[in-house]
Amino acid sequence: MFRHQKELQFEIKVDRPDPQLAKQVQEVLGGQFGEMTVMMQYLFQGFNCRGEEKYKDMLMDIGTEEIGHVEMLCAMISQLLDGASPDDQAKAAQDPATAAIMGGINPQHLLVSGLGGMPTNSNGVPWNGAYIVASGNLLADMRSNLHAESQGRLQVARLYHMTRDEGVRAAFRKMLARDRYHQYQWMAAIEELEQRNGVVVPASFPPEAELESQTEAYKFWNLSEGQESKEGLWATGSAPDGTGDFVYEADPVPLGNIPNPEIPASSLHHDLDGKKFKNSDQETRTTNRNY
């Protein structure tokens, strides 16, 4: 059960309307790494969570907080659009001063949402459920969550420097701080799960199950010009789980065969066998006689 409380988690009070900034804020609302994505990702992970109750409870807590962040950004966009009208768009074509302020407005904020936030990114592309990850594997999902929070915080930090509106910046600072905590949170969960099951996903398919292919798990293939990549930890030392040592393949050679696919049936019209149908009626009559 969800319960709405009228107060926002943090205050949203912009200094002045700015329709162009409202368009930019749409990215951290309905973009690939926006608040809608982390909200839906954490909630679906929580809805489907099996096993220890503490993980489900944690996911539901953070997913519910993200619902509040979506509401905060909608409130911010609405305030940034206060006073905008179709007349302003017409004036912008004639008045350079008005154009500087109103020229960057997203037309959908006027035509579709009536001066409100939308489930779209900064280019008006609708939010997509394919953005979220909810695999049922806790370690895989927690790593995806850390990635989402890292990208989301990065975008908010960039937006922070795209405005001088102190009201907007104050709200962004709160979001940046919460996103920093969320990164800590996922790191802690990842560490706990790695200590329990190991660092490789899925743990239920262990190295020995790879049979003759186990040695391939430790090779770095140098497939670009130069050998600078050999200086990284990924090319020297031991694997994080201690199961083997890395090997740098400076000049790797292919280990497989050359594919030689069969020519498909003429009815697929690849034009590879030189055969031609005279017409579709003849093909149909020929086919019918064969049955």
LOTI-699861 format. One record per residue (C-alpha): residue in three letters; x negated, y, z. Coordinates in steps of 0.2 Angstrom, whole numbers, padded with zeros to 4 digits. Last residue first. Layout:
<nodes>
<node rest="Ala" X="X" Y="Y" Z="Z"/>
...
</nodes>
This chain:
<nodes>
<node rest="Tyr" X="-0001" Y="-0157" Z="-0257"/>
<node rest="Asn" X="-0014" Y="-0155" Z="-0272"/>
<node rest="Arg" X="0000" Y="-0149" Z="-0284"/>
<node rest="Asn" X="0004" Y="-0134" Z="-0272"/>
<node rest="Thr" X="-0014" Y="-0128" Z="-0272"/>
<node rest="Thr" X="-0015" Y="-0129" Z="-0291"/>
<node rest="Arg" X="0001" Y="-0119" Z="-0293"/>
<node rest="Thr" X="-0005" Y="-0106" Z="-0280"/>
<node rest="Glu" X="-0022" Y="-0104" Z="-0288"/>
<node rest="Gln" X="-0013" Y="-0102" Z="-0305"/>
<node rest="Asp" X="-0002" Y="-0089" Z="-0298"/>
<node rest="Ser" X="-0017" Y="-0080" Z="-0290"/>
<node rest="Asn" X="-0026" Y="-0077" Z="-0306"/>
<node rest="Lys" X="-0040" Y="-0084" Z="-0316"/>
<node rest="Phe" X="-0050" Y="-0088" Z="-0301"/>
<node rest="Lys" X="-0069" Y="-0086" Z="-0303"/>
<node rest="Lys" X="-0084" Y="-0097" Z="-0298"/>
<node rest="Gly" X="-0101" Y="-0090" Z="-0298"/>
<node rest="Asp" X="-0106" Y="-0097" Z="-0281"/>
<node rest="Leu" X="-0110" Y="-0082" Z="-0271"/>
<node rest="Asp" X="-0095" Y="-0071" Z="-0275"/>
<node rest="His" X="-0091" Y="-0069" Z="-0256"/>
<node rest="His" X="-0073" Y="-0072" Z="-0261"/>
<node rest="Leu" X="-0067" Y="-0081" Z="-0246"/>
<node rest="Ser" X="-0057" Y="-0093" Z="-0258"/>
<node rest="Ser" X="-0074" Y="-0098" Z="-0265"/>
<node rest="Ala" X="-0078" Y="-0108" Z="-0249"/>
<node rest="Pro" X="-0093" Y="-0102" Z="-0240"/>
<node rest="Ile" X="-0111" Y="-0104" Z="-0245"/>
<node rest="Glu" X="-0121" Y="-0113" Z="-0231"/>
<node rest="Pro" X="-0132" Y="-0103" Z="-0219"/>
<node rest="Asn" X="-0151" Y="-0105" Z="-0220"/>
<node rest="Pro" X="-0158" Y="-0097" Z="-0204"/>
<node rest="Ile" X="-0177" Y="-0097" Z="-0203"/>
<node rest="Asn" X="-0182" Y="-0107" Z="-0188"/>
<node rest="Gly" X="-0188" Y="-0102" Z="-0171"/>
<node rest="Leu" X="-0204" Y="-0099" Z="-0161"/>
<node rest="Pro" X="-0208" Y="-0082" Z="-0168"/>
<node rest="Val" X="-0226" Y="-0076" Z="-0164"/>
<node rest="Pro" X="-0231" Y="-0065" Z="-0150"/>
<node rest="Asp" X="-0246" Y="-0053" Z="-0151"/>
<node rest="Ala" X="-0249" Y="-0046" Z="-0134"/>
<node rest="Glu" X="-0239" Y="-0059" Z="-0124"/>
<node rest="Tyr" X="-0241" Y="-0052" Z="-0106"/>
<node rest="Val" X="-0238" Y="-0066" Z="-0094"/>
<node rest="Phe" X="-0228" Y="-0064" Z="-0077"/>
<node rest="Asp" X="-0231" Y="-0076" Z="-0063"/>
<node rest="Gly" X="-0218" Y="-0088" Z="-0056"/>
<node rest="Thr" X="-0204" Y="-0092" Z="-0044"/>
<node rest="Gly" X="-0208" Y="-0078" Z="-0032"/>
<node rest="Asp" X="-0191" Y="-0070" Z="-0032"/>
<node rest="Pro" X="-0197" Y="-0054" Z="-0038"/>
<node rest="Ala" X="-0207" Y="-0062" Z="-0052"/>
<node rest="Ser" X="-0226" Y="-0062" Z="-0049"/>
<node rest="Gly" X="-0240" Y="-0050" Z="-0055"/>
<node rest="Thr" X="-0242" Y="-0041" Z="-0071"/>
<node rest="Ala" X="-0230" Y="-0037" Z="-0086"/>
<node rest="Trp" X="-0214" Y="-0031" Z="-0077"/>
<node rest="Leu" X="-0226" Y="-0021" Z="-0065"/>
<node rest="Gly" X="-0230" Y="-0010" Z="-0079"/>
<node rest="Glu" X="-0247" Y="-0008" Z="-0087"/>
<node rest="Lys" X="-0244" Y="-0020" Z="-0101"/>
<node rest="Ser" X="-0231" Y="-0008" Z="-0109"/>
<node rest="Glu" X="-0246" Y="0003" Z="-0116"/>
<node rest="Gln" X="-0250" Y="-0011" Z="-0128"/>
<node rest="Gly" X="-0248" Y="-0002" Z="-0145"/>
<node rest="Glu" X="-0235" Y="-0004" Z="-0159"/>
<node rest="Ser" X="-0219" Y="-0012" Z="-0153"/>
<node rest="Leu" X="-0214" Y="-0030" Z="-0150"/>
<node rest="Asn" X="-0225" Y="-0035" Z="-0135"/>
<node rest="Trp" X="-0215" Y="-0050" Z="-0128"/>
<node rest="Phe" X="-0216" Y="-0050" Z="-0109"/>
<node rest="Lys" X="-0216" Y="-0068" Z="-0103"/>
<node rest="Tyr" X="-0210" Y="-0074" Z="-0086"/>
<node rest="Ala" X="-0192" Y="-0082" Z="-0089"/>
<node rest="Glu" X="-0198" Y="-0090" Z="-0105"/>
<node rest="Thr" X="-0208" Y="-0103" Z="-0094"/>
<node rest="Gln" X="-0191" Y="-0110" Z="-0088"/>
<node rest="Ser" X="-0185" Y="-0115" Z="-0105"/>
<node rest="Glu" X="-0189" Y="-0134" Z="-0104"/>
<node rest="Leu" X="-0176" Y="-0136" Z="-0090"/>
<node rest="Glu" X="-0166" Y="-0120" Z="-0088"/>
<node rest="Ala" X="-0157" Y="-0128" Z="-0073"/>
<node rest="Glu" X="-0173" Y="-0127" Z="-0063"/>
<node rest="Pro" X="-0172" Y="-0109" Z="-0063"/>
<node rest="Pro" X="-0155" Y="-0109" Z="-0054"/>
<node rest="Phe" X="-0138" Y="-0106" Z="-0061"/>
<node rest="Ser" X="-0127" Y="-0104" Z="-0045"/>
<node rest="Ala" X="-0138" Y="-0088" Z="-0041"/>
<node rest="Pro" X="-0129" Y="-0079" Z="-0056"/>
<node rest="Val" X="-0137" Y="-0067" Z="-0056"/>
<node rest="Val" X="-0155" Y="-0066" Z="-0050"/>
<node rest="Val" X="-0161" Y="-0058" Z="-0034"/>
<node rest="Gly" X="-0158" Y="-0071" Z="-0022"/>
<node rest="Asn" X="-0142" Y="-0078" Z="-0014"/>
<node rest="Arg" X="-0142" Y="-0071" Z="0004"/>
<node rest="Gln" X="-0156" Y="-0058" Z="0004"/>
<node rest="Glu" X="-0150" Y="-0052" Z="-0013"/>
<node rest="Leu" X="-0132" Y="-0050" Z="-0006"/>
<node rest="Glu" X="-0138" Y="-0039" Z="0008"/>
<node rest="Glu" X="-0150" Y="-0029" Z="-0003"/>
<node rest="Ile" X="-0136" Y="-0026" Z="-0015"/>
<node rest="Ala" X="-0124" Y="-0021" Z="-0002"/>
<node rest="Ala" X="-0137" Y="-0008" Z="0005"/>
<node rest="Met" X="-0141" Y="-0001" Z="-0012"/>
<node rest="Trp" X="-0122" Y="0000" Z="-0016"/>
<node rest="Gln" X="-0120" Y="0011" Z="0000"/>
<node rest="Tyr" X="-0135" Y="0021" Z="-0003"/>
<node rest="Gln" X="-0128" Y="0025" Z="-0020"/>
<node rest="His" X="-0111" Y="0030" Z="-0013"/>
<node rest="Tyr" X="-0120" Y="0041" Z="0000"/>
<node rest="Arg" X="-0128" Y="0051" Z="-0015"/>
<node rest="Asp" X="-0111" Y="0051" Z="-0024"/>
<node rest="Arg" X="-0104" Y="0059" Z="-0008"/>
<node rest="Ala" X="-0118" Y="0072" Z="-0007"/>
<node rest="Leu" X="-0116" Y="0076" Z="-0026"/>
<node rest="Met" X="-0097" Y="0078" Z="-0024"/>
<node rest="Lys" X="-0099" Y="0090" Z="-0009"/>
<node rest="Arg" X="-0111" Y="0100" Z="-0019"/>
<node rest="Phe" X="-0099" Y="0100" Z="-0034"/>
<node rest="Ala" X="-0086" Y="0108" Z="-0023"/>
<node rest="Ala" X="-0097" Y="0122" Z="-0017"/>
<node rest="Arg" X="-0103" Y="0124" Z="-0036"/>
<node rest="Val" X="-0085" Y="0127" Z="-0041"/>
<node rest="Gly" X="-0082" Y="0140" Z="-0028"/>
<node rest="Glu" X="-0099" Y="0148" Z="-0032"/>
<node rest="Asp" X="-0095" Y="0150" Z="-0050"/>
<node rest="Arg" X="-0112" Y="0152" Z="-0058"/>
<node rest="Thr" X="-0109" Y="0137" Z="-0070"/>
<node rest="Met" X="-0119" Y="0126" Z="-0081"/>
<node rest="His" X="-0132" Y="0121" Z="-0067"/>
<node rest="Tyr" X="-0119" Y="0112" Z="-0057"/>
<node rest="Leu" X="-0113" Y="0103" Z="-0073"/>
<node rest="Arg" X="-0130" Y="0095" Z="-0074"/>
<node rest="Ala" X="-0129" Y="0089" Z="-0056"/>
<node rest="Val" X="-0112" Y="0082" Z="-0060"/>
<node rest="Gln" X="-0118" Y="0072" Z="-0074"/>
<node rest="Leu" X="-0132" Y="0065" Z="-0065"/>
<node rest="Arg" X="-0121" Y="0060" Z="-0050"/>
<node rest="Gly" X="-0110" Y="0050" Z="-0062"/>
<node rest="Gln" X="-0124" Y="0041" Z="-0070"/>
<node rest="Ser" X="-0131" Y="0036" Z="-0054"/>
<node rest="Glu" X="-0114" Y="0032" Z="-0047"/>
<node rest="Ala" X="-0110" Y="0021" Z="-0062"/>
<node rest="His" X="-0127" Y="0012" Z="-0061"/>
<node rest="Leu" X="-0125" Y="0008" Z="-0042"/>
<node rest="Asn" X="-0108" Y="0001" Z="-0046"/>
<node rest="Ser" X="-0114" Y="-0010" Z="-0060"/>
<node rest="Arg" X="-0127" Y="-0017" Z="-0047"/>
<node rest="Met" X="-0113" Y="-0020" Z="-0035"/>
<node rest="Asp" X="-0103" Y="-0029" Z="-0048"/>
<node rest="Ala" X="-0117" Y="-0041" Z="-0053"/>
<node rest="Leu" X="-0120" Y="-0044" Z="-0034"/>
<node rest="Leu" X="-0102" Y="-0047" Z="-0030"/>
<node rest="Asn" X="-0098" Y="-0059" Z="-0045"/>
<node rest="Gly" X="-0079" Y="-0057" Z="-0048"/>
<node rest="Ser" X="-0083" Y="-0048" Z="-0065"/>
<node rest="Ala" X="-0075" Y="-0031" Z="-0062"/>
<node rest="Val" X="-0084" Y="-0019" Z="-0074"/>
<node rest="Ile" X="-0075" Y="-0003" Z="-0080"/>
<node rest="Tyr" X="-0077" Y="0007" Z="-0096"/>
<node rest="Ala" X="-0066" Y="-0005" Z="-0105"/>
<node rest="Gly" X="-0051" Y="0003" Z="-0097"/>
<node rest="Asn" X="-0053" Y="0018" Z="-0108"/>
<node rest="Trp" X="-0051" Y="0036" Z="-0104"/>
<node rest="Pro" X="-0044" Y="0046" Z="-0119"/>
<node rest="Val" X="-0056" Y="0056" Z="-0130"/>
<node rest="Gly" X="-0053" Y="0075" Z="-0128"/>
<node rest="Asn" X="-0071" Y="0080" Z="-0131"/>
<node rest="Ser" X="-0074" Y="0083" Z="-0113"/>
<node rest="Asn" X="-0068" Y="0066" Z="-0108"/>
<node rest="Thr" X="-0049" Y="0061" Z="-0106"/>
<node rest="Pro" X="-0037" Y="0057" Z="-0093"/>
<node rest="Met" X="-0030" Y="0075" Z="-0092"/>
<node rest="Gly" X="-0032" Y="0090" Z="-0080"/>
<node rest="Gly" X="-0019" Y="0103" Z="-0081"/>
<node rest="Leu" X="-0015" Y="0119" Z="-0091"/>
<node rest="Gly" X="0001" Y="0113" Z="-0100"/>
<node rest="Ser" X="-0006" Y="0095" Z="-0102"/>
<node rest="Val" X="-0003" Y="0093" Z="-0120"/>
<node rest="Leu" X="-0003" Y="0109" Z="-0130"/>
<node rest="Leu" X="-0013" Y="0121" Z="-0119"/>
<node rest="His" X="-0025" Y="0110" Z="-0111"/>
<node rest="Gln" X="-0025" Y="0100" Z="-0127"/>
<node rest="Pro" X="-0032" Y="0116" Z="-0136"/>
<node rest="Asn" X="-0048" Y="0114" Z="-0125"/>
<node rest="Ile" X="-0054" Y="0132" Z="-0122"/>
<node rest="Gly" X="-0071" Y="0137" Z="-0128"/>
<node rest="Gly" X="-0065" Y="0154" Z="-0136"/>
<node rest="Met" X="-0057" Y="0160" Z="-0120"/>
<node rest="Ile" X="-0071" Y="0169" Z="-0111"/>
<node rest="Ala" X="-0082" Y="0174" Z="-0126"/>
<node rest="Ala" X="-0067" Y="0175" Z="-0137"/>
<node rest="Thr" X="-0060" Y="0188" Z="-0125"/>
<node rest="Ala" X="-0075" Y="0200" Z="-0127"/>
<node rest="Pro" X="-0076" Y="0196" Z="-0146"/>
<node rest="Asp" X="-0058" Y="0202" Z="-0148"/>
<node rest="Gln" X="-0049" Y="0198" Z="-0165"/>
<node rest="Ala" X="-0050" Y="0179" Z="-0165"/>
<node rest="Ala" X="-0049" Y="0178" Z="-0146"/>
<node rest="Lys" X="-0033" Y="0187" Z="-0146"/>
<node rest="Ala" X="-0024" Y="0173" Z="-0154"/>
<node rest="Gln" X="-0032" Y="0160" Z="-0142"/>
<node rest="Asp" X="-0027" Y="0172" Z="-0128"/>
<node rest="Asp" X="-0009" Y="0172" Z="-0134"/>
<node rest="Pro" X="-0008" Y="0153" Z="-0133"/>
<node rest="Ser" X="-0010" Y="0155" Z="-0114"/>
<node rest="Ala" X="-0023" Y="0154" Z="-0100"/>
<node rest="Gly" X="-0019" Y="0162" Z="-0084"/>
<node rest="Asp" X="-0025" Y="0148" Z="-0073"/>
<node rest="Leu" X="-0035" Y="0136" Z="-0083"/>
<node rest="Leu" X="-0050" Y="0135" Z="-0070"/>
<node rest="Gln" X="-0037" Y="0133" Z="-0056"/>
<node rest="Ser" X="-0029" Y="0118" Z="-0065"/>
<node rest="Ile" X="-0047" Y="0111" Z="-0069"/>
<node rest="Met" X="-0051" Y="0112" Z="-0050"/>
<node rest="Ala" X="-0035" Y="0103" Z="-0045"/>
<node rest="Cys" X="-0037" Y="0089" Z="-0057"/>
<node rest="Leu" X="-0055" Y="0087" Z="-0051"/>
<node rest="Met" X="-0049" Y="0086" Z="-0033"/>
<node rest="Glu" X="-0036" Y="0073" Z="-0038"/>
<node rest="Val" X="-0049" Y="0062" Z="-0046"/>
<node rest="His" X="-0059" Y="0064" Z="-0031"/>
<node rest="Gly" X="-0045" Y="0058" Z="-0020"/>
<node rest="Ile" X="-0043" Y="0042" Z="-0031"/>
<node rest="Glu" X="-0061" Y="0040" Z="-0028"/>
<node rest="Glu" X="-0058" Y="0039" Z="-0009"/>
<node rest="Thr" X="-0046" Y="0025" Z="-0012"/>
<node rest="Gly" X="-0059" Y="0015" Z="-0022"/>
<node rest="Ile" X="-0072" Y="0018" Z="-0008"/>
<node rest="Asp" X="-0061" Y="0011" Z="0005"/>
<node rest="Met" X="-0054" Y="-0003" Z="-0006"/>
<node rest="Leu" X="-0072" Y="-0008" Z="-0010"/>
<node rest="Met" X="-0077" Y="-0008" Z="0008"/>
<node rest="Asp" X="-0062" Y="-0019" Z="0013"/>
<node rest="Lys" X="-0065" Y="-0031" Z="-0001"/>
<node rest="Tyr" X="-0083" Y="-0033" Z="0004"/>
<node rest="Lys" X="-0079" Y="-0035" Z="0023"/>
<node rest="Glu" X="-0066" Y="-0048" Z="0020"/>
<node rest="Glu" X="-0079" Y="-0061" Z="0015"/>
<node rest="Gly" X="-0074" Y="-0072" Z="0000"/>
<node rest="Arg" X="-0063" Y="-0066" Z="-0015"/>
<node rest="Cys" X="-0062" Y="-0049" Z="-0022"/>
<node rest="Asn" X="-0049" Y="-0047" Z="-0036"/>
<node rest="Phe" X="-0040" Y="-0031" Z="-0029"/>
<node rest="Gly" X="-0057" Y="-0024" Z="-0023"/>
<node rest="Gln" X="-0066" Y="-0026" Z="-0039"/>
<node rest="Phe" X="-0050" Y="-0018" Z="-0047"/>
<node rest="Leu" X="-0051" Y="-0004" Z="-0035"/>
<node rest="Tyr" X="-0069" Y="-0001" Z="-0037"/>
<node rest="Gln" X="-0069" Y="0000" Z="-0056"/>
<node rest="Met" X="-0053" Y="0010" Z="-0057"/>
<node rest="Met" X="-0060" Y="0024" Z="-0046"/>
<node rest="Val" X="-0077" Y="0023" Z="-0053"/>
<node rest="Thr" X="-0070" Y="0025" Z="-0070"/>
<node rest="Met" X="-0057" Y="0039" Z="-0066"/>
<node rest="Glu" X="-0071" Y="0048" Z="-0057"/>
<node rest="Gly" X="-0082" Y="0050" Z="-0073"/>
<node rest="Phe" X="-0095" Y="0038" Z="-0080"/>
<node rest="Gln" X="-0087" Y="0035" Z="-0096"/>
<node rest="Gly" X="-0078" Y="0052" Z="-0096"/>
<node rest="Gly" X="-0061" Y="0055" Z="-0088"/>
<node rest="Leu" X="-0065" Y="0066" Z="-0073"/>
<node rest="Val" X="-0084" Y="0070" Z="-0075"/>
<node rest="Glu" X="-0082" Y="0074" Z="-0093"/>
<node rest="Gln" X="-0066" Y="0084" Z="-0090"/>
<node rest="Val" X="-0077" Y="0096" Z="-0081"/>
<node rest="Gln" X="-0083" Y="0103" Z="-0098"/>
<node rest="Lys" X="-0066" Y="0108" Z="-0104"/>
<node rest="Ala" X="-0062" Y="0116" Z="-0087"/>
<node rest="Leu" X="-0079" Y="0125" Z="-0089"/>
<node rest="Gln" X="-0073" Y="0132" Z="-0106"/>
<node rest="Pro" X="-0056" Y="0137" Z="-0098"/>
<node rest="Asp" X="-0065" Y="0148" Z="-0084"/>
<node rest="Pro" X="-0053" Y="0155" Z="-0072"/>
<node rest="Arg" X="-0061" Y="0164" Z="-0057"/>
<node rest="Asp" X="-0069" Y="0160" Z="-0040"/>
<node rest="Val" X="-0064" Y="0142" Z="-0039"/>
<node rest="Lys" X="-0056" Y="0135" Z="-0023"/>
<node rest="Ile" X="-0056" Y="0117" Z="-0021"/>
<node rest="Glu" X="-0058" Y="0112" Z="-0003"/>
<node rest="Phe" X="-0064" Y="0094" Z="0001"/>
<node rest="Gln" X="-0054" Y="0078" Z="0004"/>
<node rest="Leu" X="-0038" Y="0087" Z="-0003"/>
<node rest="Glu" X="-0023" Y="0089" Z="0009"/>
<node rest="Lys" X="-0007" Y="0082" Z="0004"/>
<node rest="Gln" X="-0009" Y="0065" Z="0010"/>
<node rest="His" X="-0004" Y="0051" Z="-0001"/>
<node rest="Arg" X="-0002" Y="0033" Z="0005"/>
<node rest="Phe" X="-0006" Y="0017" Z="-0004"/>
<node rest="Met" X="0000" Y="0000" Z="0000"/>
</nodes>
